[in-house]
């Protein structure tokens, strides 16, 4: 036994050399394993040489990715702001469109429906044509205007004559045997539709010695109430040639 230890002691240098080779091999194996793992992460083929510079490239790439993530988050936040702003503008546009539709309705540019009265004026053809007072038995343009004015005064909200909407620019005048309404000819019988409170409208027309009461002396007059009267939209010209809107004065200016 002593002889064995003696031999080992004489070859102590061999033991140390063997141990160092073992440790060196382990380090080389670990290094190769690390490089292989890095090559795999970077998508490099095996045996592409040492990659110490790729470590720095990988770090830079990771930093770049973090910056890009931050940029994406910032862009998403801005996109949400734009979406909210667009939604706000959409609501404002909807509100403006609602106001526009209300204005068009008030101007008579859209059809209307509601309760009211229907007044029918017709020539009294039973009277002799050669009668000296034959004009009393014919519906004239001023008869139509008088009834329309009486209806407006009684609170009518929409009026038409023979399906011609009466608006601020409507003209009613006689041309021969016809009446021109909004520039279009129409003849008796004249059916006047008015939307409003039926009781108020009918009461205004039936005032003793009023407009309609005096008409009954010559022409035929018929007044009816209705709950679902329809008045068409105005179809005449809506453009102006000479009139221009007055610019609004800004604050602080005379």
Secondary structure, DSSP 8 states (H G I E B T S, - for coil): -HHHHHHHHHTHHHHHHHHHHHHHHHHHHHHHHHHHHHHHHHT--TT----HHHHHHHHHHHHHHHHHHHHHHHHHHHHHHHHHHHHHHHHHHHHHHHHHHHHHHHTT-S-EEEEEEEEEEE--TTS-TT-TTGGGGS--HHHHHHHHHHHHHTT-SEEEETTEE--TT--EEEETTEEEETTEEE-SSEEEEEES-HHHHHHHHT-TTSHHHHHTTTSEEEEEEEEEEEE----S----SS--------TT--
